[in-house]
């Protein structure tokens, strides 16, 4: 005998799964997103370098505001690089977690 929950689950599951054949241009879209990841990492490196320069100039000139802003910039650039570099792993983790629901 089937329970009410199993009947409800079977009735609401449309059985749709992701596929890589359904849309034209998917290969080009993947290439574009890969290029955006590269641009994002290059921007993180530029932000880190600029922030490190501001930190150094602020520290050597006795300006604590610039030194603090430079430190903050270094941390933000590092965090952004972690997120951009790990984007595939982050999305794969949550997609896997979402498929278990």
C-alpha positions in Angstrom: 0.0 0.0 0.0 1.4 3.4 -1.0 1.5 6.1 1.5 0.0 9.6 0.9 3.5 11.1 0.8 4.8 8.7 -1.9 1.7 9.4 -4.0 2.2 13.2 -3.6 5.9 13.0 -4.5 5.2 10.9 -7.6 2.5 13.3 -8.7 4.6 16.5 -8.3 7.9 15.2 -9.8 7.9 16.2 -13.5 11.0 14.0 -14.2 13.0 16.8 -15.8 16.8 16.5 -15.6 19.5 18.8 -17.0 20.9 17.9 -20.4 23.6 19.5 -22.6 21.9 18.9 -25.9 18.8 21.0 -25.4 19.9 24.4 -26.4 21.8 25.6 -29.5 24.9 27.7 -28.7 25.6 26.0 -25.4 29.3 25.5 -26.4 29.7 29.2 -27.2 28.1 30.1 -23.9 30.5 27.9 -22.0 33.4 29.6 -23.9 32.0 33.1 -22.9 31.6 32.1 -19.3 35.2 30.6 -19.2 36.5 33.9 -20.6 34.6 35.8 -17.9 36.2 33.6 -15.3 39.6 34.5 -16.8 38.8 38.2 -16.8 37.6 38.0 -13.2 40.9 36.4 -12.1 42.9 39.0 -13.9 40.8 41.8 -12.2 41.5 40.1 -8.8 45.2 40.2 -9.5 45.0 43.9 -10.5 43.0 44.7 -7.4 45.4 42.9 -5.2 48.4 44.7 -6.7 46.7 48.1 -6.5 45.6 47.5 -2.9 49.1 46.3 -1.9 50.5 49.5 -3.3 48.0 51.7 -1.5 48.7 49.8 1.7 52.5 50.3 1.4 52.2 54.0 0.5 49.7 54.6 3.3 52.0 52.8 5.8 55.1 54.6 4.7 53.5 58.0 4.6 51.9 57.7 8.0 48.4 57.7 6.6 46.4 55.1 8.6 43.3 55.6 6.4 45.0 54.6 3.2 46.9 51.8 5.0 43.6 50.4 6.3 41.9 50.7 2.9 44.8 48.9 1.3 44.5 46.1 3.8 40.8 45.8 3.1 41.4 45.8 -0.6 43.9 43.0 -0.3 41.4 40.9 1.7 38.6 41.6 -0.7 40.7 40.8 -3.8 41.8 37.5 -2.1 38.2 36.6 -1.3 37.0 37.4 -4.8 39.8 35.2 -6.2 38.6 32.3 -4.1 35.0 32.8 -5.2 35.9 33.2 -8.9 38.4 30.4 -8.9 36.1 28.0 -7.1 32.9 29.0 -9.0 32.7 25.6 -10.7 33.1 23.7 -7.4 30.7 26.0 -5.5 28.0 25.6 -8.2 28.5 21.8 -8.5 28.2 21.4 -4.7 24.9 23.3 -4.5 23.6 21.6 -7.7 24.3 18.3 -6.1 22.7 19.3 -2.8 19.7 20.6 -4.7 19.3 17.4 -6.6 19.0 15.5 -3.2 15.9 17.5 -2.2 
